[in-house]
Amino acid sequence: MPCFLCKSGNQAEFPTEMILHFQGRMNLNKPGVWVFPKVVVCLDCGCSWFTVPETELALLAKGAEANRIESQ
């Protein structure tokens, strides 16, 4: 698949680890969600993308819903 930004086919996939945190002061004490996606990087423009695995996506959705309820 060509790059979304520059349409180049010069891409590489890299294994990663990252922690996604919920935004705002009210979430400072909440743990982040660890994800280990493979990131595709365009080697011409640097545009990057990844897909969050289903299990971690469910945790993010649950946390986002809790944030909506708390902020109301």
N, C-alpha and C positions, 0 to 999 in steps of 0.2 A: 504494500500500500504506500503510495507516495506521501511525502510530508504534507501535513495540513496547511502549513504556512508558505513554504517555498516550492512545493511540488517535487522536490528532489527524491530520488530513490536511494540516496547514500545514507543509510541508517544502520544502527547497531543496537542490539538488545543487551542490557546490563542487569544483573541481579542487584537488588537493593534491599535495604532495611530502613524503615522510617517510623516515626511516631507521629500520629495525627492527634492534635490537641483541640479541644473545644475552646472557642473564643470567649473572651470576657473574664472579668475579675471573679464572677461567681463560679467559674470553672477552675480556678487555680489549684484547688485541692483534689480535683478529679483526675484520675489517671488517664493518660493518653491511650490511644489504640495502636498497637504495633501492627504494621503491615509489611509484607515481604514480597512486593510485586516485582515483576521484571519491567524495567523502564526502557522504552524505545526512544533513542536520541537521534535526531537528524544531525549528521556530521557536517552538514553545510551551514545550517542556520542556528542549531542548538535547540530548536523546538523539541519538547519532550512530552511523552504521555505514558500513562499506565492505567491499568484496571485494578480496582480494589477487589480482592477475593471475597466471595460470598459471605463467609463467616465474619470477617472483619466489617464488611458492609452492613451486616445486621447490627453489629455493635454500634457503628456510627449512626445508623438510623435511630436506634433506641436512645442514644445520647442526644441526638438532635431533637427528638420528640420531647425528652425530659427538659431540655433547654427552653423549648417553646412553652411548655406548661409552666415552668418556673418564672418566666419573664412576663407572664400575663397578669 
